[in-house]
Amino acid sequence: KEVTAYLGLAPVIRQSGGSKGKATLRPVGQRRLRSLLVEAAWMWKRKDKWAQEFYNRILGKHGVPQKAIAALARKLAALLWKLSIPSEAA
């Protein structure tokens, strides 16, 4: 959560009273890194079947390509973060 929020890829939901809020991306964090992650997500979608299926699932649900690729970029950022943390030896 912290990594994606730092990169500006975490959705921010705004709602008031009984109205259902909208989730948007707040333009904060590392703009250049966020841009590179989005570009990398497009490449990942093209090369990997799982990423393509994930993208299509989000696209089918929301119908907005930008939301789908941002979600995939968020997954990629989380995956890269997990890979960068050394695992503890047993």
C-alpha positions as CSV (number, residue, x, y, z in Angstrom):
1,K,0.0,0.0,0.0
2,E,2.7,2.5,1.0
3,V,4.7,1.8,-2.2
4,T,1.8,2.4,-4.5
5,A,0.7,5.5,-2.6
6,Y,4.2,6.9,-2.8
7,L,4.2,6.3,-6.5
8,G,0.8,7.9,-6.9
9,L,-0.8,4.6,-8.1
10,A,-3.1,4.0,-5.1
11,P,-6.7,4.9,-5.8
12,V,-8.3,7.6,-3.6
13,I,-12.0,7.2,-3.0
14,R,-14.1,10.3,-2.3
15,Q,-17.6,9.9,-1.0
16,S,-19.9,12.0,1.0
17,G,-23.0,10.9,2.9
18,G,-25.0,8.3,1.0
19,S,-23.5,9.0,-2.4
20,K,-21.2,6.4,-3.8
21,G,-17.7,7.8,-4.3
22,K,-15.4,7.6,-7.3
23,A,-11.9,6.2,-7.1
24,T,-9.3,8.4,-8.7
25,L,-5.5,8.5,-8.8
26,R,-4.0,11.4,-6.9
27,P,-1.2,13.0,-9.0
28,V,1.4,12.9,-6.2
29,G,4.7,11.0,-5.8
30,Q,7.3,10.2,-8.3
31,R,5.9,11.4,-11.6
32,R,8.7,10.0,-13.8
33,L,8.7,6.6,-12.0
34,R,4.9,6.3,-12.3
35,S,5.2,7.1,-16.0
36,L,7.8,4.4,-16.5
37,L,5.7,1.9,-14.5
38,V,2.7,2.6,-16.7
39,E,4.8,2.1,-19.9
40,A,6.3,-1.1,-18.4
41,A,2.7,-2.3,-17.6
42,W,1.8,-1.9,-21.3
43,M,4.8,-4.0,-22.3
44,W,4.0,-6.6,-19.6
45,K,0.4,-6.8,-20.9
46,R,1.7,-7.5,-24.4
47,K,4.1,-10.2,-23.4
48,D,2.5,-12.0,-20.5
49,K,-0.8,-14.0,-20.6
50,W,-1.6,-13.4,-16.9
51,A,-1.1,-9.6,-17.2
52,Q,-3.3,-9.6,-20.4
53,E,-6.1,-11.5,-18.5
54,F,-5.8,-9.1,-15.5
55,Y,-6.0,-6.1,-17.8
56,N,-9.0,-7.5,-19.7
57,R,-10.8,-8.3,-16.5
58,I,-10.4,-4.7,-15.2
59,L,-11.2,-3.3,-18.6
60,G,-14.4,-5.4,-18.8
61,K,-15.4,-4.3,-15.3
62,H,-14.8,-0.5,-15.7
63,G,-14.5,0.0,-19.5
64,V,-11.7,2.5,-19.2
65,P,-8.3,1.5,-20.5
66,Q,-6.5,4.0,-18.3
67,K,-8.0,2.5,-15.2
68,A,-7.0,-1.0,-16.3
69,I,-3.4,-0.1,-17.1
70,A,-3.1,1.9,-13.9
71,A,-4.3,-1.2,-12.0
72,L,-1.7,-3.4,-13.8
73,A,1.0,-0.8,-13.1
74,R,0.0,-1.0,-9.4
75,K,0.4,-4.8,-9.5
76,L,3.8,-4.4,-11.2
77,A,5.0,-1.9,-8.6
78,A,3.9,-4.2,-5.8
79,L,5.6,-7.2,-7.5
80,L,8.9,-5.3,-8.1
81,W,8.8,-4.1,-4.4
82,K,8.4,-7.7,-3.2
83,L,11.2,-8.9,-5.4
84,S,13.5,-6.2,-4.1
85,I,13.1,-7.1,-0.5
86,P,15.6,-9.9,0.5
87,S,13.9,-13.0,1.8
88,E,14.7,-14.1,5.3
89,A,16.8,-17.3,5.5
90,A,15.2,-20.1,7.5
